[in-house]
């Protein structure tokens, strides 16, 4: 693709959300003036720069920037949402009038409503979300080129699958008719490289990437490229294995997926719809003693951190699982009312939809054993580094996914393995899970290396 020239604009104006807040306030006032009983307005801001290089040439570069605005109105227990990205003119009156008319025609929802005023955030902690210095496109190009050069320098790497660098900001403004006013912004920096090793039909590829809020925390281009190259080499000459039940170890690159499955099944919306295999498991022991799974929207420099949720409710650390026991659902106000509970402050919000529950910074706490000790007694097992497909059924808990990685023999990783399927049930997976001590906070959902017992590895 031909590169698109990008002009780098000063970021300072993007950090100022005053105009967005004023527009949201006018929308809420207009809705009340036209007959709404309650209303809230959300404004989302985003700006991103990205560049991709391949074989030493710029393949694609882009800049995206925009503000979007949404208005939710409630007339009794009827609600409606309208949205716009037209910031050039102030059509608050017309937008509010349309929203109120839509709400009056909507079916009743007995669980709809704004958050309880007593739960709203009043103090916004400094979560260190903003890096005030965003790189230029020239600086991003230099980083991507350096990562590619480092990957190609690894002996045995045949070609590049591309390297990319990106930066941007994103955030939201929320204004409600019962007095909440809040805004936050976060920056984001990213760098990745894909390396290809081998030749002909024996080629293998792998990658590495880093995503952070502050550029100072970004891993170096040289490390990203070198790691991608080394990983691609390790995957050469994969073998098939016969079908058997063995211990399975998830590398921390993929172990967070198990935490995500737990969070999906503990989502209040799924529980209320009775589409979660955990719907009757509250208070039951799902994991071994000592296992804790935490959601923390207030973690400093967390990739999904925020001082308040999509309904203005104050953020707080939440233990979904404590000492192996399922302790909480992930709830917004509407699902909490439906389940007869209180919101956990996990409402997520877009400009064109009502709030819905969703996790923030999730992690499985680290265990005591090193990854090496975790596999030391495995005579025959599978070490997973890559997962394929979406084969986790949240209604039944059945689990089946394509996987690749390395075979474990006598406590050591040995030859590469590909084109196999791992299968079991998530309740059995949770029950036998043992975490290592190598937790790192690199993603939105994080977990250390974990060991699972008795999964079926389906091969030849």
N, C-alpha and C positions, 0 to 999 in steps of 0.2 A: 504494500500500500504506500502511496506517495505521502511523504511527510507534509504536514500542515504547519506553516509558520505560526509561532506563538509569541505574542507580546506579553512580557511579564509586567503585571500591574502591581503597584504597592498593595501589600496585604492589610495595611492599617484600616482602610475603609471597610474591609470585610469583617473586621473584628468589632465594629460598632453596630450593635443591634437596636439602637434607639428608634430608628425609623420603623423597623419591623414591629417593635413593641407598641409604638403609637398606633400603627395600622391595626394590630390585633385588638387593642383597646377600643378603637372606633367601631370595629366589627361587633364586638360584644355589646356595646352601648346601642348600636343600631338594631341588633336582634331584640334586645329588651324593649326598645321603643316600638317595635312592630309586633309585640304580643308574645314573645318567648317568655316562659317562666324562669328559665335558666339558660346559660350559654357558656361556651368556652371557645377560644380561638388558639390555634397552634400555627406557628410559622417555622419552617425549616429552611436553613441556609446551607448551601454546599458549594465548594469550589475545589477543583482538583486539576493538577498538572500531571501528565504521565508521558513517558517516552519508552519506546522499545527499540533495541538494536539487535541485529542479527548479522553475523559474519562481518562485523566492523562497520556496518552501515545502518543509518537510522531507518527503521522500517515503518514506524508509526509514532506520531506525537499528537497530543491533543490537550485542549483545555476545556473544562466544563465549569460553568458558573451559573447559579440561579437561586432564586428564593421562591418558595411555595407557601401558600396560605390556606388554611382550612378553618371552617366554622361549623361547630356542632350546636344545634339549638334543641331545647326540650320544651315541649308544650304538654304539661301534665306528664304522663308516662310515654309519650310519643316523642321520637327523636329523629333528626335528619342531619346529614353532613353535606356541605358543599365546599368546593375548593377552587382556587384560581392560582395562576402563576403570573397574572397581569399586575405588575407593581407600578406600571407607569401612570395609572389613573386610580383614583380612589372611588371605587364603585361599592362602597360599604353598604349603602342603603339598598341598592338593588340586590346585592348578594344576600343580605340579611332577610329581605322580603321573600326571596325565593326559598331560602332555608326554612323559614317559618311556615310558608305554604306547604312545603314538602312534609314537614313534621306533622301538621294537622291532618294530612292524608295518610300518614304512616300507621301501621298497626301498633297497638300498645305493647310496651315491653316493661313488665312490672319490676325488672331489675335495673332499668336505666336510671341514670342520675349522676350528678357531680359527686366528687369525693366528699366525705364528711369533713366539715371545716376544721374540726379538731385534729385531723390527720395531716393537714397541709404543712409543707415545709416553710419555716420562717427564717431560719439561718442556713445559709448556703456554704458548706465547707469548701475550702480551697483544695481541689483535687489535683492541681497542677496539670491541667489538661491541655494547655496552650503553649506551643513553642512559637514565640513571636517572630522568629526568622524563618521564612519559607525559602527554599532554594529556587534559583532561576532554572529555566529549561536547559540552559547550557551546563549548569552544575549537575542536573539530573542525568544528562547525556554522558557526562564524564564518569559518573558513578556506574551507569549501566555498562559502558565500554570496559571499565576496569574489572567489573565482575565477569564479563565474558572472556576477557583476556586471561584472567586467573583460572577460569574453568578449562579453557583450551590448553593452558600450560600443563595441566595434569597429564602425565604420560599415559597414553592409551585412550584418551578422549579423542574421538574422530571428528566431531563437529559440534556446533552450538545449536541448541534449540531456541535460543533467544535469551536476552537479558532485559529486564525492565526496571525502571525507577519511577517513583511517584511521590507526590506530596499534595496536601490539601487541608482544608478545614471543613468542619460540619458542626451543626448545633441546632438548638431550637429555642423558641420563645413560646411561653404558655401564659395566657391570660384567661381568668374565669370570672363569672359574674358574681361569685361570692368572695371576691377580694384577693385571689392569688395573682401575683405577678412574678414571673421568673424567667431567666434566660441563662444559657450556657453555650460555650463553644469548645470544641476540641480540635487539635491538629492531628495529622497522620502522615507518617513517612514510611515508604516501603521500598524494598529492593529484592529482586529475585533473579535467578539464573537457572536455566535448564541445560544439562550436558548430555551428549549422546556418545556412547562408547561402542566399540565393536564394528562389524561391517556386515553388509548384505542382510540376510535374514536373521543374523545373530546380534543385531543391534539392540541395545538397551538404553533407556534414558532414566534420569532421575534429576532432582532439583533441590534447591534450598532457597529459603526466603526469610526475610526479617520484616516485621511490621511493628511500629512503635509510634508513640505520640510525639516524642522529642528526638530530633535528629541526633543528638549526642548519644542516645541509647541504641542507635541503629548499628547492626553488625557491619563490619567493614566489607567493601566489595570483594576484596581479596579472599576473605574467609568464605563469603557466600559462594563465589565461583569455585574455589578449591573444594569445598564440601560437596557441591553438586557434582563435580567431576569424580571425586572419590566414590561417591555413592553409585554413580552410573557404572563405574568399573566393577564394583562389588556385585552388581547384578548380572554380570556376563555369565554365559553358559549355565543357565538355570536348568534344574532337573525336575522331573515329575516324581511324585511320591504316591505310594498306594494308600487307599482309604484306611483310616484307623482313628481310634480315640487316643489323644495324647494331651499333655499339658501344652497350653498355648500362651505365649508371652507377647503382649502388645508393646511395641516401642512407644515412647512418649510422643512421637510424631502422630500416632493414631489412637492412643489410649483415651484421649479426651472425647472421642466419639461415644464411648460407653457412658461417660458423664452426661453427654448430650441426650442420649436415649433415656436415661433416668429423668432428666429435666423435662423432656417431651411428655413422658408418661405421667409426670407429676404436675403438668400444666392444668390449672383449674378448669380451663375451657374443655379439655378432653375428659376430665373427671366428671364435669357436669353433664356432658353429652353421653357419658358411659361408654366412651371409646378408648379407655385406657386400661391396660392389663393390671394397673396398680390401684384401680378405683376402690377396691375393698381392703387395701393393704395399709392404710394409715395406722401408725402405732406398732406395726409389725417389724420384726427384725429381718431385714433383707440382706445385710452384709455381715461380715465378721465383726467381732468386738473391736472397738477403736476406730472403725472407719468413719470418717466425716466428709461430707460433701457440702461445700459452702458456696453461697452466692453473695457477692459483696459489691454493690454498686458504688461504694465509697472508697474503693481501693485507689490510692494515689497512682496516677499515670496508668490506670487500667484501661485497656482498649475499649471497654464498654461502660466506663464509669460515668455517673451523672448524679448531680446533687438532689434531684427530684425526679419522679417518674412522669409518665404521660398524662397523669391527672393532677399533678402538683403535690402528690404525697411524698413525704420525706423518705429518702433512701435509708436503708439499714442493712447490716449484715444478717444473713439468714442461713441457718443450718437446715438444709433439706434432709440430710441424714446425719444423725449424731449417735456415736457408739453403735453404728450398724443399723439403727432404727429409723424408719421413715417418719420424720417429724412434721413436715409441712408440705402443703401444695404451693404452687406459684400462682398468685392471685392478683387480679385487678379488682376494682370495686364491684363491677357487675357480677363477675363469677363468684366473688366472695358472698354477695347477697344471695345468689342462687343456691349456694352451698351452706348458707347460714353461718358464715365465718366472717372474719375481718380481712381486708386487703393486706397483702404483704408488701405493697408498694412496688409492684412489678408491672404496672401498666405500660404498654408500648403504644406508640401513636404515629399514624401517618396523617397527612392532610385530608385524605379522602375516605377515611374509615373511622369507626368508633374505636375507643381504646380496647386492647386485648392483652392478656397476660403473656409475659415472656421473660426469660432469664437475662441477667447482665453478666458480670464477671463470675464464671463458675470455676470451681476447682475441687479436685479430690486431694485431700491432704496426703502428704508424703508418709511412707512407712519407715521402717528401721533398716531394712536390708539394702545393700547396694544391688544394682542390676546384675552384677556378676554373681553375687551370693544367691540372688533370686532364682537363677537358672543352674546353679552349681550341681544340684542333685538330679537334674533331668537327664535321663539316659537317652530318651527319644522324644523330641518335641518340635514345636514350630514357633519361630520368632517372626512376628508380623511387622513389616515396615510400611505396607501400603494396602489400602482397602479399596474395593471396587463395588460400585452399585449402592443401592439404598435398601438392602434386604432386612430391615428390622421392622416387624409388624407391631405397632403400638397398641393394637387392639388385643392381640393374643399373646404378645411377648416372644413369638418365634423369631429366631435370628439366623440369617444365612447370608453371607457376603463373600464375594470373590476376594482373594488375598494373594499377596506375594511377600517374600521375605527370605528367611534363611532357616535351614534345618538345624536343630540342636542335637548334638550327639555327645554323650558323656560330659554334659555341663558346658559345652562350648558351641558357639555359632560356627557352622561349617559351610556347606555349599548353598548357593542360591536356589530358591524354589519359586515357581510361578504357576499360574493357571490352576489354582486349587480353590476350594470353597471351604469356609469354616462355618459350622452350624451348631446350634444348641438352642437353649431358651434363656432369655434375659434373666429370669429369676435364678436359674442355676449359675449363670455367669456372675451375677452380683454376689451370690452366696459364697462362691469359691475365690473371689477376687482378693489378691494380695498385692499391695502397692510397694514399690521400691522407694528409695530415699532421694531420687533425682528430680524432684519437681522443679520446673522452671515456669515462670510466667511469660510465655511468648505469644499466646493466642488469647482469644476471647474466652475459650474453655480450655482448661489446662489439667493435666494429670501426669503423674510420674509413670515410668514403666510399670506395667502390671502383669501379674501371672494369673492365669485361669486354669482350672482343672477339668479334664474330661470332655473337651469339645471334640466334635468329629471333624477331622480334616479329610475332605473328599478329594481324591486325586485320580489316579488312573483306575 
